Amino acid sequence: MTDEDVAATNHRHATDEADSEARAHPEHSPDHDDPTPPKPLSGGPGGGRPVLRAVPTFPDRTEISDERHLALWQAVEKAGPRGITVDDLVALDFPQFAAQSSVTGPLMQWRKKGWIGEAGKQGRAMGYRTVARRTVAAVPAAVEAAESVTVGG
């Protein structure tokens, strides 16, 4: 649809409405001499546009709703490619993650899901790092590249 098409349609409907017995809009039209400013749109602070905040997510785009897991996840992300060990995570003194066993549980779940991987040995301990997130465009390419399998045939 071109700009001319939009303008012609708008003009046609505006003319049709002017000729019909349409009711006037019930809202008060602003008086240009009125010194009070118009009310801002509702939604955000002061009634303006809503403030959008980034929602932290795991690589599968599920929301990280538990603040304890968010802190642990951010610590692994912040470690970068060098990674961070379980002992270093425990030393950060996060609530509910004061022991190796409490830190190892989430790390192993994330590892099984492919979200984190081994970063190599740091002394005698293994370091863990986040695995690069695959883009949405890369997923279909991976599926197309996969070999097809016939089941039950």
Summary of the structure (lengths in Angstrom):
residues: 153
radius of gyration: 28.7
end to end distance: 50.4
largest distance: 85.6
contacts: 289
relative contact order: 0.09
helix: 41%
strand: 11%
